[in-house]
């Protein structure tokens, strides 16, 4: 633990957050310009696959002065409304800065700030604030005693500081959900440098899930860990362990949100939903992975669950209804391979995009078309990164119109870099029938 802390502490000295401006296969189906497959295994086999072009949009620097660039996580607004500007974080060894790059002006980079509050898997929660011109990210306060949120107005250059870090912003940008980044210990997602003042308490009553007004900074504790533990353990809480919140995520209307609750020592990892006031708590499902709200009622996630209709539990991508039953309502596709899934913006929730972790040295990026149950391969990329908390996941992020996807990748051997893929020809021309793949 001490060694990991020291390593991360050193890396914190080399952090840069910035903004970049943006400017197929097996067998294609009839007039389609891309490959379609009828099963996920065919995506992995990749026979006769035509992949769309992938473009690096970050500058890796030169040997000895390498710059490592990425967005680090997903399901945050990385693209601005025009699709021209792309947020990212750049990590050096000696220097750190926040800024943006304009790809239409000779890749000019403009510094906008710095951060020393981040981790390898979720970055600094850098994102555009919805319905505004503001960019937000987490940092330490000037005195280094607490985590805060830095706010930068892209058009006016004005700055302000909010008193708590953020995790997820409501769809209207008015409210942030947040928790204690120094407390959560899920696979290197904590921020180092500030000690958890409740570390000796199993489920403290004075912290938990907070809701913060993004205009005023006023924060309200809407679900304490003590109260959440009583819900999670109706027969009494354990005598030891560390109960904490790992993730929150608003539904599309901002009326309810999902929360991942974890207690590693007692092997507890479950998801619940609740209202924006922390009321009407409902159980969702156990061992959550990477959720995506389809609409206000249904949530997609990977896991091992009993399929609808019964039978032995199996692994795959399931739909759950926010009804408190904890039972899967639909199995979209079965697979043993987890990924980071999102719905592509557009009517009907027809398209899903996801990736895989490293499989035999490669990472896969693909789309799934729900009406036809077809898979569309987007990339097969060699991983040259390390393992564990220093791995580099693709973490696909979509532009506001759903026509461009951004990923972090290492296939060029340049360390973490950022890439974009144009998927407009796919979403504009969806498949109209099941494909026939040799």
C-alpha positions in Angstrom: 0.0 0.0 0.0 2.8 2.4 0.9 4.6 1.6 -2.3 1.4 2.2 -4.4 0.8 5.5 -2.5 4.3 6.7 -3.2 4.1 5.8 -6.9 0.8 7.7 -7.2 2.1 10.6 -5.3 5.0 10.9 -7.7 2.7 10.6 -10.7 0.5 13.4 -9.4 3.4 15.8 -10.2 2.9 15.0 -13.8 -0.7 15.6 -14.6 -2.2 17.7 -17.5 -5.9 18.2 -18.3 -6.7 19.7 -21.6 -9.2 20.1 -24.3 -8.8 18.9 -27.9 -10.7 20.4 -30.8 -12.0 17.9 -33.4 -12.5 18.7 -36.6 -15.2 -2.2 -42.3 -15.2 -6.8 -42.7 -16.3 -10.3 -42.4 -19.2 -9.8 -44.8 -20.9 -6.5 -45.4 -24.7 -6.7 -45.6 -26.0 -5.8 -49.0 -25.4 -2.0 -49.4 -23.8 -1.5 -46.0 -20.2 -0.3 -45.8 -19.4 -2.1 -42.6 -19.3 -5.6 -41.2 -22.1 -7.2 -39.3 -22.0 -10.4 -37.2 -24.7 -12.4 -35.6 -22.8 -13.3 -32.5 -20.2 -11.7 -30.2 -17.8 -14.7 -30.7 -17.7 -13.7 -34.4 -16.5 -10.3 -33.3 -13.6 -11.9 -31.4 -12.8 -14.2 -34.3 -12.7 -11.3 -36.7 -12.8 -13.2 -40.0 -12.7 -10.9 -43.0 -13.5 -7.9 -40.8 -13.2 -4.4 -42.2 -12.6 -1.9 -39.4 -13.3 1.9 -39.8 -10.4 4.3 -39.7 -9.0 5.3 -36.4 -7.2 8.7 -35.9 -4.9 9.7 -33.1 -5.7 13.2 -31.9 -3.1 13.5 -29.1 0.6 14.4 -29.4 2.8 11.7 -27.8 5.9 13.9 -27.7 9.3 12.3 -28.4 11.3 9.7 -26.6 12.6 11.0 -23.3 9.8 13.6 -23.2 6.8 11.4 -23.7 3.3 12.8 -23.0 0.5 10.4 -22.1 -2.9 11.5 -23.0 -6.4 10.2 -22.4 -9.8 10.9 -20.9 -9.4 7.9 -18.6 -13.1 7.0 -18.1 -16.4 7.2 -19.9 -20.0 8.3 -19.5 -18.9 11.9 -19.0 -19.4 14.6 -21.6 -16.0 14.7 -23.3 -17.3 16.4 -26.5 -18.7 19.9 -26.6 -22.0 20.5 -28.3 -20.4 21.3 -31.6 -18.2 18.1 -31.6 -15.2 20.3 -32.3 -13.6 20.3 -28.8 -12.5 17.2 -27.0 -11.5 17.1 -23.4 -8.6 15.1 -22.2 -5.9 14.8 -19.5 -2.2 14.7 -20.2 0.2 13.1 -17.8 3.9 13.9 -17.7 6.5 13.1 -15.1 7.6 16.6 -14.1 4.8 19.0 -15.3 1.0 19.3 -15.1 -1.5 21.6 -16.7 -5.1 21.8 -17.8 -5.9 23.2 -21.3 -7.3 22.6 -24.7 -6.0 21.9 -28.2 -7.7 23.4 -31.3 -7.2 20.9 -34.2 -8.3 23.6 -36.6 -5.6 26.0 -35.6 -2.4 24.0 -36.0 -3.1 22.0 -32.8 -2.6 25.1 -30.6 -2.8 24.2 -27.0 -4.1 26.6 -24.4 -3.5 26.0 -20.7 -6.6 26.4 -18.4 -5.5 24.9 -15.1 -3.9 22.0 -13.2 -4.9 19.1 -11.1 -3.4 16.8 -8.4 -6.6 14.9 -7.7 -7.0 11.9 -10.1 -6.6 8.2 -10.5 -5.6 5.9 -13.4 -9.1 4.5 -14.0 -11.4 7.5 -13.7 -9.1 10.5 -14.2 -10.2 13.7 -12.5 -13.8 13.4 -13.5 -13.1 16.0 -16.2 -16.2 16.9 -18.2 -18.4 19.5 -19.8 -21.1 20.8 -17.6 -24.4 20.1 -19.4 -26.3 23.2 -20.8 -23.4 25.5 -20.1 -20.0 26.7 -21.4 -18.2 25.4 -18.3 -15.6 22.7 -18.0 -15.2 21.0 -14.6 -12.7 18.7 -13.0 -11.6 17.6 -9.5 -8.5 18.9 -7.8 -7.2 19.6 -4.3 -7.9 22.9 -2.5 -5.1 25.4 -2.5 -4.2 24.5 1.0 -4.2 20.8 0.1 -6.6 19.8 2.9 -9.7 18.8 0.8 -10.8 17.9 -2.6 -12.7 20.5 -4.6 -14.1 21.0 -8.1 -12.5 23.5 -10.4 -14.8 25.3 -12.9 -13.6 27.1 -16.0 -15.8 28.9 -18.5 -14.6 28.1 -22.0 -15.8 31.3 -23.6 -15.2 33.9 -20.9 -12.2 32.3 -19.1 -13.7 33.0 -15.7 -12.9 30.6 -12.9 -14.5 29.5 -9.7 -14.1 26.7 -7.1 -16.8 24.5 -5.7 -16.3 23.1 -2.2 -16.7 19.4 -3.0 -15.4 17.2 -5.8 -17.9 15.9 -8.3 -18.8 12.4 -9.6 -21.8 12.6 -11.9 -23.6 15.7 -13.2 -27.4 15.8 -13.6 -28.6 16.0 -17.2 -29.5 19.6 -16.8 -26.1 20.4 -15.3 -27.7 21.9 -12.2 -26.6 19.3 -9.6 -23.7 17.0 -9.0 -23.6 13.8 -7.0 -20.5 13.1 -5.1 -18.9 11.0 -2.4 -15.6 10.7 -0.6 -12.8 9.9 -3.1 -10.3 9.3 -0.3 -12.5 6.6 1.2 -13.3 4.3 -1.8 -10.7 1.7 -2.5 -12.2 -0.1 -5.5 -9.2 -1.1 -7.8 -7.2 2.1 -7.5 -10.1 4.6 -7.9 -9.4 6.6 -4.7 -7.5 9.9 -4.7 -4.3 9.8 -2.7 -2.8 12.5 -0.5 -5.8 13.2 1.8 -6.6 10.8 4.6 -10.1 9.5 5.1 -11.1 11.1 8.4 -13.7 8.4 9.0 -11.3 5.5 8.3 -11.9 3.9 11.7 -15.7 4.0 11.3 -17.5 1.2 9.4 -20.4 3.4 8.2 -20.1 7.0 9.4 -23.2 9.1 9.8 -21.7 12.4 8.7 -20.8 11.4 5.1 -22.0 9.3 2.2 -23.8 10.6 -0.9 -23.8 14.3 -1.3 -25.8 16.5 -3.7 -24.2 19.8 -4.7 -25.7 22.8 -6.4 -23.4 23.6 -9.4 -24.2 27.3 -9.3 -23.8 28.0 -5.6 -21.7 25.1 -4.3 -24.2 24.4 -1.6 -23.9 20.7 -0.6 -26.4 18.5 1.1 -25.9 15.0 2.5 -28.8 13.1 1.1 -27.8 9.5 2.1 -25.4 8.9 5.0 -23.4 5.7 5.0 -24.9 4.8 8.3 -28.4 5.0 6.8 -27.3 3.1 3.7 -25.7 0.4 5.7 -28.9 -0.2 7.7 -30.7 -0.7 4.3 -28.0 -2.9 3.0 -27.8 -5.0 6.2 -31.3 -5.1 7.6 -30.3 -7.8 10.2 -27.4 -5.7 11.6 -24.1 -4.3 10.2 -20.9 -6.2 10.4 -18.5 -5.6 13.2 -15.6 -4.6 10.9 -14.9 -3.5 7.4 -15.2 -0.3 5.3 -18.6 0.5 3.9 -18.4 3.1 1.1 -20.0 4.5 -2.1 -18.2 3.7 -5.3 -20.3 5.3 -8.1 -23.4 7.2 -8.8 -25.2 7.8 -12.1 -28.3 9.9 -12.9 -31.2 8.5 -15.0 -32.0 10.5 -18.2 -34.6 12.7 -16.5 -32.5 13.4 -13.4 -35.3 12.1 -11.1 -33.4 9.0 -9.7 -29.9 7.7 -9.7 -28.0 4.5 -9.3 -25.4 4.1 -6.5 -22.8 1.3 -6.2 -22.3 0.3 -2.6 -19.3 -1.7 -1.5 -17.9 -3.4 1.6 -14.9 -5.5 0.3 -14.1 -7.2 3.7 -17.6 -8.6 3.9 -17.8 -9.4 0.2 -20.7 -6.9 -0.3 -21.1 -5.2 -3.7 -24.6 -4.2 -4.7 -26.4 -1.5 -6.6 -29.4 0.6 -5.4 -31.5 3.4 -6.9 -33.1 6.3 -5.1 -34.7 9.7 -5.8 -32.7 12.9 -6.1 -33.6 13.5 -2.4 -32.1 10.2 -1.3 -35.6 8.6 -0.7 -37.5 5.6 -2.1 -34.4 3.4 -2.1 -34.8 0.3 -4.3 -32.5 -2.7 -4.8 -31.3 -3.1 -8.4 -28.8 -6.0 -8.7 -25.6 -7.5 -7.2 -22.0 -7.2 -8.4 -22.6 -4.2 -10.6 -20.1 -3.6 -13.3 -20.6 -0.8 -15.8 -24.2 0.4 -15.9 -26.0 2.4 -18.6 -29.5 3.8 -18.3 -31.6 2.9 -21.3 -34.4 5.2 -20.1 -35.8 6.1 -16.8 -37.0 2.6 -16.1 -34.3 0.2 -17.5 -30.6 -0.2 -16.8 -28.0 -2.2 -18.8 -25.1 -3.9 -17.1 -22.8 -6.9 -17.4 -22.8 -9.6 -14.8 -23.7 -13.2 -14.0 -27.4 -13.5 -13.3 -30.4 -15.8 -13.6 -31.8 -15.2 -17.1 -35.5 -14.2 -17.5 -37.6 -17.3 -17.3 -35.2 -19.1 -14.9 -32.3 -21.5 -15.3 -28.7 -21.5 -14.2 -27.0 -18.1 -13.8 -24.9 -17.1 -16.8 -22.7 -14.2 -17.8 -23.8 -11.5 -20.2 -25.3 -8.1 -20.8 -28.7 -7.9 -19.0 -31.5 -5.3 -18.7 -32.9 -4.6 -15.3 -36.0 -2.7 -14.4 -35.8 -0.1 -11.6 -38.7 -1.8 -9.8 -36.9 -3.2 -6.7 -37.1 -6.9 -7.7 -33.4 -7.3 -8.6 -34.4 -9.6 -11.4 -33.1 -9.4 -14.9 -35.8 -8.6 -17.5 -33.9 -9.3 -20.7 -30.6 -10.9 -21.7 -29.2 -9.0 -24.7 -26.3 -11.3 -25.3 -24.4 -13.9 -23.4 -20.7 -13.6 -23.0 -18.0 -14.1 -20.3 -16.2 -10.9 -21.3 -17.1 -7.6 -19.5 -16.7 -4.2 -21.0 -17.7 -0.5 -20.7 -21.1 -0.1 -22.3 -23.1 3.0 -23.3 -26.2 3.7 -25.3 -25.4 5.7 -28.5 -27.4 9.0 -28.5 -30.4 8.7 -30.7 -34.1 7.8 -30.7 -35.1 4.4 -29.4 -31.9 3.3 -27.7 -31.2 1.1 -30.8 -27.4 1.2 -30.6 -25.1 0.1 -27.8 -21.3 0.6 -27.9 -18.9 -1.3 -25.7 -15.3 -2.5 -25.4 -13.6 -5.5 -23.8 -10.7 -5.8 -21.4 -7.5 -7.3 -22.8 -8.2 -10.7 -24.4 -5.1 -12.6 -25.6 -3.3 -9.3 -25.9 -6.0 -7.4 -27.8 -8.9 -5.1 -26.9 -12.1 -5.0 -28.9 -14.4 -2.1 -29.7 -17.9 -2.9 -31.1 -21.5 -1.8 -31.5 -24.7 -3.8 -31.0 -27.9 -3.0 -33.0 -30.8 -4.1 -30.8 -33.5 -4.2 -33.5 -31.6 -6.8 -35.6 -29.4 -8.2 -32.8 -26.3 -7.6 -35.0 -22.8 -6.8 -33.8 -20.6 -4.3 -35.7 -16.8 -4.5 -35.0 -15.1 -1.2 -34.8 -11.5 -2.0 -33.7 -9.2 -4.7 -32.6 -6.2 -3.1 -30.9 -3.1 -4.6 -29.4 -2.6 -3.6 -25.8 1.0 -2.6 -24.9 0.1 -1.3 -21.4 0.6 -2.9 -18.0 -1.9 -4.6 -15.9 -3.8 -3.8 -12.7 -4.6 -0.2 -11.9 -2.2 1.0 -14.5 -4.0 -0.7 -17.4 -5.4 1.4 -20.2 -9.0 0.6 -21.0 -10.6 1.9 -24.2 -13.5 3.4 -22.3 -15.5 4.5 -25.4 -17.1 8.0 -25.2 -19.5 9.4 -27.7 -20.0 12.8 -29.2 -23.3 14.5 -28.4 -24.8 13.5 -31.8 -23.5 9.9 -31.5 -21.5 10.1 -34.7 -18.0 10.0 -33.3 -16.4 7.8 -30.6 -13.3 8.6 -28.6 -11.1 6.1 -26.9 -7.8 5.7 -25.0 -5.5 3.1 -26.4 -1.8 1.9 -26.5 -1.7 -0.1 -29.8 0.9 2.2 -31.3 3.4 1.5 -28.5 3.3 5.2 -27.5 1.7 4.8 -24.1 -1.8 6.0 -23.4 -3.0 8.2 -26.3 -6.4 9.4 -27.5 -8.1 8.4 -30.7 -11.4 9.1 -32.5 -13.4 7.0 -34.9 -16.1 8.3 -37.2 -19.2 6.0 -36.9 -21.6 8.2 -38.7 -21.9 5.9 -41.7 -23.0 3.2 -39.3 -25.6 5.0 -37.2 -26.9 6.9 -40.3 -27.4 3.6 -42.2 -28.4 0.9 -39.7 -28.7 -2.7 -40.8 -32.2 -3.7 -41.9 -32.1 -7.4 -41.5 -30.0 -10.2 -40.0 -26.7 -10.7 -41.6 -25.3 -13.9 -43.1 -21.7 -14.3 -42.1 -19.6 -17.2 -43.5 
